[in-house]
Amino acid sequence: MEIVFLGTSSGVPTRSRNVSSLAVRLKQRGEIWLFDCGEGTQHQLLQSDLKVGRIRRIFITHMHGDHVFGLMGLLASIGLAGAPDRIDLYGPPQLETYLDACARYSHTHLHYPITVHKHKPGVIYEDEDYRVLCDRLDHRIPAYGYRVEERDRPGRFDVAKAQALGIPPGPVYGQLKLGQQVTLDDGRVIHGQDLCGDPQPGRKVVYCTDTIYCDNAVRLSEGADVLIHEATFSHRDATLAQQRLHSTSTMAAQVALAAGVKHLFMTHFSPRYAPGNDLDLRDLLSEARAIFPHTDLAYDFLTYEVPKPSNAMAVSSSNEGSRSR
Amino acid sequence: MEIVFLGTSSGVPTRSRNVSSLAVRLKQRGEIWLFDCGEGTQHQLLQSDLKVGRIRRIFITHMHGDHVFGLMGLLASIGLAGAPDRIDLYGPPQLETYLDACARYSHTHLHYPITVHKHKPGVIYEDEDYRVLCDRLDHRIPAYGYRVEERDRPGRFDVAKAQALGIPPGPVYGQLKLGQQVTLDDGRVIHGQDLCGDPQPGRKVVYCTDTIYCDNAVRLSEGADVLIHEATFSHRDATLAQQRLHSTSTMAAQVALAAGVKHLFMTHFSPRYAPGNDLDLRDLLSEARAIFPHTDLAYDFLTYEVPKPSNAMAVSSSNEGSRSR
């Protein structure tokens, strides 16, 4: 589970930051799930090592242009790159009618199946390996945060121990691997849990934008390994954040702290904090770290492998995120 | 009058070419007129020395996404960069309803005046310095070519000669400068033309895309200084061009030849001619030059000052256009 930031600016692109998009790469399946698709997302993908043909699901937080104006072009290009099996889209109720209008006026015909899911807060997708939840955020128009969960996996099955106990190999091993209780032919009752190591908790990544501080964001982020939260403004511009229902750096940090997440990436920065201005992103980082130390600034093409909980320290590359642009 | 290519790929962006857009810079007025606005055009402008706040008119050839998907984002960014006096848009009938839909679904509010002109073939704009004409092309959906004309200017008025003839300075000089005939108080009849040098013909730039070879393109391009014509395909892929109503390199050259233009730039290339493939853009260039020698390949950010007819050879920088990418 790897995250790749494709756009980290709010409102408009700058020379170094595009408008919003985040890719979550599920390496084991070779799938990419995309979150938001601002104008130029397909151009960012071209500059990355992500292949558009791998995109399987696209989640849209809200209908503001800097999160959605790249979607129709991307869907068209995906089709031209070779028709995929299907693409599932998730987003606000207006998403489907918007795409229908774009396709109609631009005479775009997508020759592969697309389903636009109108979702409600709660679980919006699940399979044997993953689950996605969403909840309403607090913005000027309906906006949704998303939480991607890997399912917990049972601990490693200790074959040697099973053999030492004289348990004959066969279908019973499958049941024991799942931690179930079985009764052997000789009458012994074996608890699978006794033969398995500690369960491997699945990783959890949460994406909250656009929103001002809200309790739903805290609830959605509870215990996440990585929280990606918008921080459009510096704490010193909190009045602007209140007016526009965006977050400050300190609000993002407060969500991270209250939710007990492991790592916070801030994104969706106002271009006013470009290097050389009175306030820059290093200020936003300091403000956030005063509240939640394990905070980093996202930047375009930042790639981060979410560490597995069991060996979190070994594979963390969080220092990458502390660069200020 | 300078042209800047902002996108020269057809259908999809590539790593080195964006989808269609062309800027015409009218230096004397500090205005930019834009022709087409594919996704990412505002990103290309950010990478150029053109300022979005200078854009005054935008002409759209047709509604295919690779020519129009960047328009709404650009209009929004222009507003955020500081409201301009106004922007005039010209394009197919569906342009206005498309923009209305985009604005409605994305909750985009543009706080400056925009007029969307529904035009018909003929003169669609004129002022004291310029005139713009359009005509229908031959594509799968309604598409328009555009011709921008500088007005011819009268030749330079020879003040010394007027004084030598004993013509008293005053309002009569204004009439003579315009080449008019005046009768002096002493009864002499003076022909203004005798006191003016040769008239300075205005420059003419024509933009034809998307289209297969058509007579309207030839008529619209008659005697142009610069013709920018699509050449999606190589002559060897003429069957594809016929199927999709696009032009081959040879069709573009035939239009240039038949219209007697001075210089042809080909653009809107299929990504299939990327370097290293069986056919590449050098082949398209050879095919075109065999018919119309003064042909060049456009590339992104190619900037070309259209030479003034009187000193065309001195300021031509056409060699720039011959690089193959």
Interface residues (C-beta under 8 A of the other chain):
Chain A: G11 V12 P13 T14 R15 N18 E39 G40 Q42 H43 L46 Q47 M63 H64 G65 D66 V68 F69 G70 M72 G73 A76 S77 L80 A81 Q94 T97 Y98 A101 C102 Y105 S106 H107 T108 R140 I141
Chain B: G11 V12 P13 T14 R15 N18 E39 G40 Q42 H43 L46 Q47 M63 H64 G65 D66 V68 F69 G70 M72 G73 A76 S77 L80 A81 Q94 T97 Y98 A101 C102 Y105 S106 H107 T108 R140 I141
